[in-house]
Amino acid sequence: MVKVDKVRPDLYRIETPLPRNPLKYVNSYVIKSSKPLIIDTSFNLDVCYLEFIRALREIGVDFRRADYFITHLHADHLGLAGRLTKEVFMSSIDSEIASKIIDDISMWKKVIEYFVMNGLPQEDAEKIISLHPAIRYLSKVDFHNVDDRETLEYGDYSLQAVLTPGHTPGHMCLYDEDKKIIFSGDHILFDITPNITYWEGREALEEYLKSLDKIYQLDIEVTLPGHRSFKGDIRRRIFEIKEHHTKRLREVINSLKNGMKTAWQIAPSITWELKYDKWDDIPVIQKWFIIGETIAHLQYLEKKKIIAREIIDGLVYYSLT
Ligand SMILES: [Zn+2]
């Protein structure tokens, strides 16, 4: 059941359940004004649609008259938008990738091929197209590009878009400097750590850590994240997330001490926050996220020249330098 909370005057949170998804819920935020703003939606599923509309009715906002800002292209945030509106505000970087994902499945095939080169078994790779939420739960929508530092005004709220690449290449937060409020999307979460994965042509982890520093410098009293609870000190959380990645990088280095390995071979020796006892019990889609995250950490170490990468018989191997 969807839940509605009043966060501040004219500011509401909608918590929409995500069926059969380990994230469980996504937070959308609504600013009530003559022109309402809705920040993030949920999956393109009938159940999400009906619940979302019901929540907006409870708040007293007509979804047809609202503007929509989407923090990043993931389907749990962007997915439903195409059913609610014709056009959404999003960064140009994520808009471009989302358009490609929606229109052309071949972009996926390239990523899947790269994961197979990193050791993902072919039989698992073939299941990804039908399992991946980004492919299943997106809807078609037009994009109005928002620039870094551009300000959006809604009622009493003056929101500056802050480009925070990492979780996705064009992730954006919204910051109200006077009210010291940040809508952090999936850049900073409190109960879980944001997934940092491989993106073609990007340095995801390096970019992510820089984006954490960018937010650290802001004066923030209230953080409104894309998932779960929003009670916590953002600077402490940034510190914890950085520690988490440092630990993971250490685990990757340790696993390479006894010789070269593929990302797939390294992944089981990393501590993952999952409820499975054995590596073999982990569902394919979770293994997909795990291998993506492992590659992102390997890429970071490779750039720092701590490890080297070579291709042998079509497989990517990593070793300590
Ligand atoms: Zn999300």
Residues whose N, C-alpha, C, O or C-beta is under 5 A from the ligand:
A	BS01	ZN	D76 D186 G226
